[in-house]
Amino acid sequence: MMRRALFAFLFLVGWGGIAVPALTQASEWARQTVTSEAPSSVSVTVYRDPNRQAENGMNLRYLGGYALITEQRTITLPVGEIDLRFEGVAGGIIPQSAIVTGLPDGVIEKNRDAALLSPSALLNGYLGRGVTIRRTSGVTGKVTEFEAQVRTDASGGVVIQTADGFEAMQCTGLNETLVYPSIPEGLSAKPTLSIKSLVSKPTRATVTLSYLATGFDWQANYIADVSIDGQTMNLFSWVTLANGDETTFANAQAQTVAGQPNKRRDNIAPATGGAISLRCWPQATTSDIAVKRFERARTESRMVGRALPAPMMAMKAESDQLSFAGAPMMEAKQEELGDLKLYRIPLPVTVASQSQKQVAMFEKTAIPFVQIYEGEIGASRYAESIPFSTTLRFQNKKRDGLGLAMPAGKMVAFRNVSGERLLLGEGSLEDKAIGEEVEVTIGQSALVRYSLESLGQAETKKRRTMDMRLTVTNASPHSALVEFRLPSNDNETLSKPSRKLGRKDGADFWTVTVPANSERILTYDLIRRL
C-alpha cells in the first residue's frame, strides 16, 4: 500500500506538473450562482385575449391575454459553469418562449423556478423538520417558545408534534406562530427564470431577456358625445391595459397590439404554493375574522359613498389614468406591425401588479354620423310590437374626421339635453380598418317598433302562398331611418313587395324613413315550396 501511494503521488505530481493545473482548473470551473435581481429597463407589449369578443369586457379576475416582455440586465459573469438567475420576471412566464441574448458563450439550459416563497411552500419545506412555536398569552402578554416538528402539509389543518404530544395549530386559543430557522433551499421570494451557461473568461455583459407571459389583457374604450342637432359627434378613445400578474414592471415602455395573431393555449403550472388552510372546529377563529373586518370596512366605506373591491385577488378599484389637470394629454402613438397595429405609450409608465393603466388613444371632433333603427325577422315569422335596435353609423375615413385604425372595444354615447350630459346607451365595435363603415348598436328604441302578421294564405299541391304585412311605427317626435332584414329559407321566395327591396348579406332588405308619429307598411307574398 505504501508503494501504491508513492506511485499515485509520482503519477500526479510528475509528468511535467500535470496535477497542479488540473486542480486549479477544477476549482475555476466549479458551478457558481449569479443573481440578477431586477432589470435596468423593461418593455411590456400587451396582446388581447384572442377568445374574448368585443362586447365582453376584460375579466379582471382572470385575464386571458398575454404580453411580450423584453428586459435589459447588466450582470458580472465569473469564469466557469454558472447558474444565472433572473429574479422579478412575470409569474406567468412561458419558459419555453424565453430568449436570452448577449451572453458571451450562449445558453446550455433554462428553467422557470416555480417554487415561490409563500406560507404554504415554507411550511411544506419544513415537513418532518424542526421549527419553533411562539405563543403569546392574551392576558399576561407572556411569550413562550418551544421546539416542535411539522407533521402535516399545508393542504389541511396543520399538525405539529411537541414533547407533550401531537396538536393542531391555532386551536389553543392563544396567539401563536411558527418561526422557521431559515428559508428552505429552492424557494424564491420572486418569480425567477434560471439558465445555465459556460463562461470562458470573466465578463461584464448587458443581456436581453425576452419572453411571453400570461395574465394580461387590454381593450379600447370610446366615448361619443352627440351634438345637439344629432348630426355629428366628438369621439374620445382610451387604451386600457391590465396586469393580473404578481410582478410590477416599473418605468416600462408600454404598448398594445390590435388584431389577433395566431397563438395556442399555454398550460403553465402555477408559480405559487397558495395559502395555508387552518381549520379548528368549533372555534373557527382562523377563518372568519378577516372576512368580518372586511365586511365592516365595506359597510363603513358605503356610508361615505365609496365601495371596496372584493377582499381577495381584486384589481385596484381605480385605474391609474394618465391625465392631469393643467397638463397636456398623453396620447398613444399608432405604428405599423405587419398586418397588425401597435399603439405605443410615449412615456415610460409603471405597469403595476393587479392593476389597470389607461392612456388616451385619440380625440376627434365633429364626426358626421347617422342614427338608424335596425331590425330582423324571418320572412314567415309572426311578431307583435318588437323594438328596433338603435345604431350609430359612421365612416372611418379621413374626410369624415377619422381615417385611422380603430381597435375593438366598447363605446358609451352621451348627449347634452338642457345643459345636462345624459347617457344614450352603450355598445361595442370590432376592429375597424381605415375606410370601413362602423356601426355601434347602443340600445333598443321603445318608440320605433315593428310587427309582422299574415293576412291569409292559399295552398296547392306544390306550394303555399301567404300574404304578409310588416308594419313599422314611429312614436317619437323625429323621423326615423329604418333598415329591416327579411331572411328567408331556401324553399321560400318573396314576391310582389309593395315597396322595392334590396339585398344585403344574402337577405331581402327594406330601407324606409318613417316620419314622426307615423307608420309605414310593407306587404308581400311569401311563396313556400312544399
KESE-118247 format. One line per field, with one value per residue (C-alpha): residue number from 1; x, y, z. Coordinates in Angstrom, 3 decimals. Last residue first. Layout:
REM KESE-118247
sekol = [NUM, ...]
px = [X, ...]
py = [Y, ...]
pz = [Z, ...]
END
This chain:
REM KESE-118247
sekol = [530, 529, 528, 527, 526, 525, 524, 523, 522, 521, 520, 519, 518, 517, 516, 515, 514, 513, 512, 511, 510, 509, 508, 507, 506, 505, 504, 503, 502, 501, 500, 499, 498, 497, 496, 495, 494, 493, 492, 491, 490, 489, 488, 487, 486, 485, 484, 483, 482, 481, 480, 479, 478, 477, 476, 475, 474, 473, 472, 471, 470, 469, 468, 467, 466, 465, 464, 463, 462, 461, 460, 459, 458, 457, 456, 455, 454, 453, 452, 451, 450, 449, 448, 447, 446, 445, 444, 443, 442, 441, 440, 439, 438, 437, 436, 435, 434, 433, 432, 431, 430, 429, 428, 427, 426, 425, 424, 423, 422, 421, 420, 419, 418, 417, 416, 415, 414, 413, 412, 411, 410, 409, 408, 407, 406, 405, 404, 403, 402, 401, 400, 399, 398, 397, 396, 395, 394, 393, 392, 391, 390, 389, 388, 387, 386, 385, 384, 383, 382, 381, 380, 379, 378, 377, 376, 375, 374, 373, 372, 371, 370, 369, 368, 367, 366, 365, 364, 363, 362, 361, 360, 359, 358, 357, 356, 355, 354, 353, 352, 351, 350, 349, 348, 347, 346, 345, 344, 343, 342, 341, 340, 339, 338, 337, 336, 335, 334, 333, 332, 331, 330, 329, 328, 327, 326, 325, 324, 323, 322, 321, 320, 319, 318, 317, 316, 315, 314, 313, 312, 311, 310, 309, 308, 307, 306, 305, 304, 303, 302, 301, 300, 299, 298, 297, 296, 295, 294, 293, 292, 291, 290, 289, 288, 287, 286, 285, 284, 283, 282, 281, 280, 279, 278, 277, 276, 275, 274, 273, 272, 271, 270, 269, 268, 267, 266, 265, 264, 263, 262, 261, 260, 259, 258, 257, 256, 255, 254, 253, 252, 251, 250, 249, 248, 247, 246, 245, 244, 243, 242, 241, 240, 239, 238, 237, 236, 235, 234, 233, 232, 231, 230, 229, 228, 227, 226, 225, 224, 223, 222, 221, 220, 219, 218, 217, 216, 215, 214, 213, 212, 211, 210, 209, 208, 207, 206, 205, 204, 203, 202, 201, 200, 199, 198, 197, 196, 195, 194, 193, 192, 191, 190, 189, 188, 187, 186, 185, 184, 183, 182, 181, 180, 179, 178, 177, 176, 175, 174, 173, 172, 171, 170, 169, 168, 167, 166, 165, 164, 163, 162, 161, 160, 159, 158, 157, 156, 155, 154, 153, 152, 151, 150, 149, 148, 147, 146, 145, 144, 143, 142, 141, 140, 139, 138, 137, 136, 135, 134, 133, 132, 131, 130, 129, 128, 127, 126, 125, 124, 123, 122, 121, 120, 119, 118, 117, 116, 115, 114, 113, 112, 111, 110, 109, 108, 107, 106, 105, 104, 103, 102, 101, 100, 99, 98, 97, 96, 95, 94, 93, 92, 91, 90, 89, 88, 87, 86, 85, 84, 83, 82, 81, 80, 79, 78, 77, 76, 75, 74, 73, 72, 71, 70, 69, 68, 67, 66, 65, 64, 63, 62, 61, 60, 59, 58, 57, 56, 55, 54, 53, 52, 51, 50, 49, 48, 47, 46, 45, 44, 43, 42, 41, 40, 39, 38, 37, 36, 35, 34, 33, 32, 31, 30, 29, 28, 27, 26, 25, 24, 23, 22, 21, 20, 19, 18, 17, 16, 15, 14, 13, 12, 11, 10, 9, 8, 7, 6, 5, 4, 3, 2, 1]
px = [-93.997, -92.473, -93.138, -94.214, -94.256, -96.331, -95.504, -96.806, -94.728, -96.360, -95.055, -96.130, -96.401, -95.677, -92.538, -91.940, -90.743, -87.788, -87.540, -84.885, -86.032, -83.613, -84.040, -81.300, -77.943, -75.817, -77.783, -80.331, -82.717, -86.480, -88.780, -92.084, -95.402, -93.486, -94.898, -92.905, -90.617, -89.377, -89.122, -87.591, -84.077, -85.376, -85.967, -84.124, -86.146, -83.725, -85.017, -83.309, -85.231, -84.378, -86.599, -88.269, -88.396, -91.130, -91.036, -93.956, -92.556, -94.398, -93.226, -95.828, -94.894, -97.820, -97.691, -99.989, -99.008, -98.675, -98.260, -96.722, -96.754, -100.102, -101.808, -102.226, -103.626, -102.892, -104.291, -103.386, -100.293, -98.599, -95.321, -94.898, -92.402, -91.213, -89.737, -90.699, -89.196, -85.916, -83.252, -79.619, -76.218, -75.650, -72.326, -71.786, -68.510, -68.025, -64.502, -62.103, -59.244, -59.539, -62.077, -61.519, -64.916, -67.306, -69.210, -72.318, -73.553, -76.519, -77.790, -76.395, -77.110, -74.970, -77.143, -77.401, -80.974, -80.079, -76.442, -75.979, -73.841, -72.654, -70.531, -68.395, -66.738, -63.722, -62.159, -59.257, -59.917, -57.281, -57.252, -59.178, -61.258, -62.553, -65.075, -62.632, -60.112, -62.429, -63.770, -67.361, -70.239, -73.274, -74.874, -77.408, -80.679, -82.133, -85.816, -88.500, -90.940, -94.666, -96.045, -94.172, -95.101, -92.438, -92.536, -89.936, -87.699, -87.084, -84.506, -84.431, -82.215, -83.049, -80.552, -78.687, -76.465, -72.931, -70.691, -67.558, -67.349, -64.314, -61.608, -59.595, -57.086, -55.540, -55.623, -53.893, -55.211, -53.397, -55.061, -53.981, -53.018, -49.277, -48.353, -47.456, -45.399, -45.161, -42.408, -43.544, -44.925, -47.427, -47.132, -50.162, -49.246, -51.443, -51.361, -50.845, -47.103, -46.687, -47.476, -47.473, -50.115, -48.915, -50.740, -51.831, -50.791, -52.990, -51.134, -51.120, -53.476, -55.402, -53.672, -54.353, -52.628, -55.295, -54.229, -57.468, -59.492, -60.728, -57.326, -57.835, -59.186, -57.334, -59.000, -61.163, -63.549, -63.300, -64.366, -67.290, -67.147, -70.051, -69.017, -71.502, -70.524, -66.981, -68.178, -70.103, -67.109, -64.806, -67.164, -67.351, -63.560, -63.141, -65.719, -63.914, -60.567, -62.003, -63.904, -61.490, -58.910, -61.311, -63.479, -63.931, -65.767, -63.740, -60.228, -59.352, -56.146, -55.593, -52.223, -52.294, -51.090, -47.829, -47.175, -45.838, -48.960, -48.172, -48.453, -50.530, -50.258, -53.210, -52.406, -51.450, -52.441, -52.147, -55.425, -55.503, -54.524, -51.190, -50.574, -47.516, -45.655, -42.056, -41.721, -40.906, -41.637, -42.910, -44.838, -44.939, -47.857, -49.571, -53.083, -51.798, -54.484, -54.274, -56.859, -56.347, -58.791, -60.743, -62.580, -65.126, -66.997, -70.290, -72.137, -75.725, -77.825, -78.632, -77.414, -74.157, -73.501, -70.627, -69.040, -66.711, -64.652, -62.822, -60.090, -59.061, -56.186, -55.139, -52.503, -52.243, -49.915, -46.256, -44.143, -40.379, -37.439, -34.220, -31.523, -28.020, -25.565, -22.284, -19.473, -17.173, -14.747, -13.490, -14.763, -18.300, -20.413, -24.111, -27.066, -30.362, -32.724, -36.051, -37.394, -40.719, -39.751, -39.136, -37.537, -37.646, -35.061, -33.333, -35.612, -35.684, -34.150, -34.764, -38.554, -40.770, -44.382, -46.997, -49.253, -51.807, -53.587, -56.978, -55.209, -56.530, -54.339, -52.067, -53.258, -51.672, -49.465, -47.530, -46.072, -42.534, -44.038, -45.506, -47.299, -50.497, -51.572, -55.251, -55.417, -53.413, -50.435, -48.521, -48.688, -46.153, -44.249, -41.813, -41.746, -39.367, -40.522, -41.135, -43.303, -44.214, -46.037, -48.548, -50.456, -53.992, -53.537, -50.781, -48.256, -47.107, -44.003, -43.562, -40.068, -39.461, -37.915, -38.327, -40.882, -42.468, -40.280, -40.460, -44.211, -44.496, -42.466, -44.415, -47.707, -46.779, -45.263, -41.776, -42.129, -41.276, -41.841, -38.216, -38.559, -35.805, -33.193, -30.293, -26.947, -27.149, -24.626, -20.896, -20.610, -24.162, -25.803, -29.051, -31.536, -34.781, -37.687, -40.633, -40.177, -40.429, -43.941, -43.811, -46.979, -45.099, -43.532, -39.772, -38.521, -35.396, -33.239, -30.954, -27.758, -26.446, -22.811, -20.227, -16.830, -15.409, -17.254, -20.103, -20.980, -24.501, -26.298, -29.970, -32.229, -35.754, -38.273, -41.794, -44.265, -47.664, -50.695, -54.467, -56.914, -57.144, -58.885, -60.132, -60.165, -62.416, -61.986, -65.201, -67.345, -68.863, -65.557, -65.459, -62.796, -61.101, -57.904, -57.377, -55.659, -51.889, -49.800, -46.265, -44.196, -40.679, -38.148, -35.034, -32.353, -33.855, -34.122, -32.393, -29.821, -28.361, -25.151, -24.714, -21.429, -20.572, -16.921, -14.870, -12.183, -11.776, -11.388, -8.924, -6.698, -6.722, -5.763, -3.038, -1.477, -1.695, 0.067, 3.477, 5.552, 4.958, 5.320, 2.984, 0.028, 1.876, 4.560, 1.899, -0.004, 3.207, 4.016, 0.501, 0.782, 4.251, 2.911, 0.000]
py = [22.048, 25.218, 28.309, 31.536, 34.629, 37.392, 40.956, 43.946, 46.777, 49.369, 52.676, 54.439, 57.925, 59.979, 61.433, 60.408, 56.869, 56.718, 53.354, 50.774, 47.206, 44.298, 40.835, 38.550, 37.247, 39.761, 42.653, 42.602, 45.461, 45.664, 47.945, 48.664, 46.804, 43.520, 41.183, 38.039, 36.831, 33.258, 30.316, 26.840, 28.009, 29.763, 33.518, 36.490, 39.722, 42.483, 45.910, 49.279, 52.196, 55.917, 57.570, 60.999, 62.926, 63.467, 59.735, 57.328, 55.706, 52.617, 49.963, 47.490, 44.345, 42.630, 39.115, 37.334, 33.666, 31.367, 27.603, 25.459, 22.225, 20.623, 23.995, 26.343, 29.818, 32.103, 34.986, 38.418, 37.124, 39.360, 41.168, 43.905, 46.735, 49.317, 52.832, 54.381, 51.912, 52.030, 49.458, 50.027, 51.350, 49.393, 50.569, 50.512, 51.475, 51.504, 50.747, 53.235, 52.742, 49.402, 48.528, 46.005, 45.065, 47.555, 47.706, 49.220, 51.582, 53.907, 57.470, 58.653, 62.236, 65.385, 68.174, 71.650, 71.174, 67.792, 67.114, 63.668, 60.729, 57.533, 54.808, 52.659, 49.319, 47.800, 46.529, 48.587, 51.544, 52.027, 55.595, 57.691, 59.802, 63.319, 62.471, 63.190, 60.956, 57.976, 55.574, 56.113, 56.471, 54.518, 54.818, 52.047, 51.879, 48.370, 48.255, 47.384, 44.484, 45.252, 41.873, 39.205, 36.437, 34.522, 33.913, 36.492, 35.668, 38.725, 41.496, 45.060, 48.116, 51.715, 54.201, 57.157, 58.802, 60.036, 63.010, 63.317, 66.816, 66.179, 63.549, 62.537, 59.691, 56.887, 58.413, 56.395, 53.945, 51.514, 48.744, 46.903, 43.549, 44.282, 47.727, 48.610, 51.663, 54.108, 55.269, 57.986, 57.718, 54.907, 52.913, 51.608, 48.826, 47.853, 44.449, 43.450, 43.913, 45.952, 49.529, 52.331, 54.328, 56.661, 56.588, 60.020, 61.885, 64.899, 68.128, 69.134, 71.590, 68.846, 65.508, 62.589, 59.217, 57.209, 54.682, 52.748, 52.866, 49.728, 48.097, 44.561, 42.017, 38.811, 38.595, 41.000, 42.022, 45.716, 48.487, 50.810, 54.594, 56.812, 57.692, 55.287, 52.708, 52.792, 51.962, 48.954, 47.742, 48.196, 46.126, 43.463, 43.391, 43.058, 40.271, 38.495, 38.752, 37.301, 34.497, 31.674, 31.371, 31.706, 28.812, 27.947, 24.641, 23.299, 24.452, 24.714, 26.200, 26.117, 27.594, 29.729, 29.034, 27.435, 29.950, 29.543, 27.982, 25.463, 26.937, 25.224, 27.536, 27.953, 28.468, 31.729, 33.096, 36.880, 38.623, 42.338, 45.425, 45.370, 47.330, 49.269, 50.000, 51.200, 50.366, 52.662, 49.904, 46.471, 45.039, 41.264, 39.334, 39.166, 40.407, 43.375, 45.325, 47.672, 50.350, 52.403, 55.287, 56.914, 60.223, 60.819, 64.073, 63.597, 64.919, 65.130, 64.844, 68.594, 68.890, 67.119, 63.542, 62.966, 59.571, 57.936, 55.000, 52.306, 50.182, 46.887, 45.236, 41.914, 40.313, 37.078, 35.037, 35.772, 35.704, 36.086, 38.331, 38.634, 40.945, 40.782, 43.517, 41.812, 42.144, 39.265, 36.857, 34.287, 31.003, 31.219, 28.039, 28.885, 27.592, 29.447, 30.402, 32.221, 33.517, 34.641, 36.409, 35.276, 32.078, 28.647, 26.101, 25.596, 26.014, 29.505, 29.559, 28.824, 28.935, 30.504, 29.273, 31.446, 31.522, 33.828, 31.662, 29.929, 26.569, 25.511, 27.655, 24.729, 21.205, 19.050, 15.975, 15.000, 16.744, 16.969, 18.603, 17.290, 19.607, 19.180, 21.791, 21.594, 20.786, 21.353, 22.939, 19.718, 17.544, 16.535, 19.757, 19.253, 21.282, 23.308, 25.734, 29.444, 31.190, 34.891, 36.402, 39.095, 38.434, 38.078, 37.491, 34.997, 34.824, 31.596, 31.105, 27.631, 26.966, 24.642, 21.176, 19.066, 16.473, 18.899, 22.002, 22.793, 22.234, 25.095, 27.456, 26.461, 27.019, 30.461, 31.522, 31.613, 30.642, 27.142, 27.503, 28.198, 28.523, 26.658, 27.272, 25.119, 25.479, 29.143, 31.144, 31.750, 35.543, 36.056, 38.903, 37.181, 35.307, 34.045, 32.808, 31.219, 27.793, 29.428, 30.848, 33.461, 33.795, 34.901, 37.690, 38.051, 39.510, 37.398, 36.322, 33.595, 32.670, 29.248, 29.338, 26.958, 28.615, 32.143, 34.807, 36.769, 40.318, 41.301, 44.137, 43.431, 44.644, 43.238, 42.419, 41.319, 40.075, 40.056, 37.777, 37.822, 35.726, 37.891, 36.026, 38.169, 41.331, 39.721, 42.221, 43.489, 41.421, 43.194, 42.942, 39.153, 37.476, 34.356, 36.035, 37.785, 40.959, 41.369, 43.546, 44.728, 45.399, 46.873, 46.815, 48.685, 48.084, 44.702, 43.333, 40.956, 39.438, 36.508, 34.614, 31.091, 29.215, 25.755, 24.787, 25.607, 27.589, 24.976, 22.205, 24.289, 24.830, 21.138, 20.214, 22.860, 21.307, 17.708, 17.989, 19.004, 17.781, 14.067, 14.113, 15.404, 13.163, 9.995, 10.402, 10.677, 7.685, 5.613, 6.624, 5.645, 2.289, 1.629, 2.325, 0.000]
pz = [-50.427, -51.911, -49.812, -51.520, -49.284, -50.781, -49.813, -47.893, -46.416, -44.182, -42.819, -39.636, -38.172, -35.082, -36.661, -40.254, -41.088, -43.473, -45.210, -46.081, -46.727, -47.230, -48.616, -47.332, -48.593, -46.663, -48.142, -50.930, -51.760, -51.664, -53.681, -51.990, -52.132, -52.457, -55.141, -54.288, -51.503, -52.048, -49.636, -50.062, -49.140, -46.005, -45.801, -44.327, -44.027, -42.981, -41.918, -42.070, -40.571, -40.692, -38.093, -38.260, -35.017, -32.391, -31.495, -31.903, -35.060, -36.268, -38.748, -40.045, -41.989, -43.755, -45.171, -47.681, -47.542, -50.585, -50.077, -52.776, -54.752, -54.001, -53.716, -50.765, -50.185, -47.235, -45.228, -43.834, -42.032, -39.446, -38.794, -36.158, -35.812, -33.289, -33.008, -29.661, -27.169, -29.029, -28.228, -27.231, -28.289, -31.517, -32.941, -36.696, -38.352, -42.123, -43.214, -44.840, -42.388, -40.625, -37.946, -35.180, -33.745, -32.178, -28.911, -27.385, -24.680, -24.488, -24.668, -21.318, -20.344, -20.227, -18.815, -20.351, -21.491, -23.051, -23.956, -25.452, -24.388, -26.096, -24.469, -26.764, -26.027, -27.717, -30.895, -32.206, -34.545, -37.246, -38.530, -41.046, -38.635, -39.340, -42.046, -44.905, -43.118, -43.336, -40.722, -41.838, -39.386, -38.177, -34.731, -34.069, -32.118, -32.216, -33.152, -30.612, -31.294, -31.345, -32.491, -34.406, -36.857, -38.747, -42.497, -43.604, -40.655, -38.538, -38.483, -37.187, -37.321, -36.427, -37.792, -36.339, -38.905, -38.392, -39.143, -36.966, -35.460, -33.248, -32.858, -29.769, -29.869, -27.823, -24.334, -21.636, -19.064, -16.780, -14.821, -11.691, -10.164, -10.399, -11.675, -15.229, -14.292, -17.171, -19.505, -21.935, -25.493, -24.918, -28.147, -30.019, -32.451, -35.372, -37.041, -40.682, -40.251, -37.094, -38.156, -35.600, -33.697, -30.958, -27.620, -26.416, -23.270, -22.554, -21.831, -18.166, -16.449, -14.713, -15.126, -17.407, -17.315, -15.536, -12.941, -12.731, -9.537, -7.846, -7.930, -9.178, -6.751, -5.822, -2.398, -0.373, -3.200, -4.057, -1.671, -2.290, -1.839, -0.763, 2.787, 4.340, 1.716, 3.069, 6.582, 5.311, 3.278, 6.292, 8.435, 5.712, 5.532, 9.285, 9.326, 6.495, 8.276, 11.490, 9.753, 9.015, 11.786, 14.707, 13.606, 17.314, 16.721, 14.985, 14.116, 10.447, 9.063, 5.299, 4.386, 1.259, -2.256, -3.316, -6.037, -9.547, -11.022, -13.775, -17.257, -19.922, -22.920, -25.281, -28.927, -30.601, -34.009, -34.158, -33.335, -34.073, -32.107, -30.250, -27.052, -25.909, -22.707, -22.220, -18.561, -15.662, -13.141, -14.169, -11.225, -10.777, -9.296, -12.689, -13.491, -15.491, -17.341, -20.316, -21.106, -24.266, -24.216, -27.046, -27.469, -30.222, -30.774, -32.567, -35.573, -36.872, -33.701, -33.646, -30.055, -30.856, -29.757, -27.337, -28.041, -25.503, -26.747, -24.772, -26.331, -24.770, -22.982, -21.461, -19.251, -17.232, -19.440, -20.143, -23.306, -23.069, -23.920, -21.885, -23.236, -21.782, -20.875, -20.040, -17.529, -18.384, -16.716, -19.248, -20.731, -19.383, -19.545, -19.219, -17.248, -17.083, -14.298, -14.557, -11.265, -9.823, -6.591, -2.991, -4.268, -2.662, -3.824, -0.471, 2.505, 4.046, 7.503, 11.209, 10.798, 13.465, 13.513, 15.165, 18.158, 19.731, 22.246, 21.900, 21.770, 18.364, 16.108, 15.158, 15.784, 18.498, 18.896, 22.024, 25.085, 23.687, 20.629, 17.370, 14.973, 12.962, 10.377, 9.384, 5.692, 2.494, 4.258, 4.922, 8.021, 10.748, 11.437, 14.341, 17.532, 19.697, 22.364, 22.780, 25.353, 25.334, 28.310, 27.385, 30.587, 29.266, 25.521, 26.249, 23.447, 21.824, 19.677, 18.174, 16.808, 13.860, 13.379, 10.287, 9.170, 6.700, 6.773, 3.051, 3.197, 5.696, 3.522, 0.403, 2.262, 3.594, 0.247, -1.267, -4.891, -6.100, -9.866, -10.773, -14.546, -16.283, -18.996, -20.236, -22.037, -23.022, -25.042, -24.601, -24.403, -23.106, -25.043, -25.966, -23.813, -25.384, -23.261, -25.083, -23.477, -20.069, -20.537, -17.781, -15.707, -12.586, -14.619, -14.119, -10.834, -10.473, -13.424, -12.029, -13.864, -12.840, -13.890, -15.316, -15.285, -15.397, -13.453, -15.018, -13.937, -14.958, -16.765, -17.459, -20.286, -20.279, -23.013, -22.081, -24.679, -23.018, -22.794, -22.896, -20.883, -17.776, -14.981, -12.085, -14.194, -16.781, -19.607, -21.131, -23.454, -26.455, -28.331, -28.041, -25.923, -27.317, -28.553, -25.182, -26.295, -26.674, -24.329, -25.131, -21.991, -22.338, -19.497, -18.401, -15.753, -14.982, -11.447, -9.023, -11.376, -9.474, -10.301, -8.948, -9.387, -10.737, -10.272, -13.376, -11.567, -8.844, -11.390, -13.407, -10.371, -9.522, -13.089, -13.173, -10.056, -11.229, -14.587, -13.264, -16.229, -15.809, -12.082, -9.399, -10.113, -11.205, -8.534, -5.844, -7.192, -7.261, -3.661, -2.553, -4.324, -2.787, 0.710, 0.000]
END
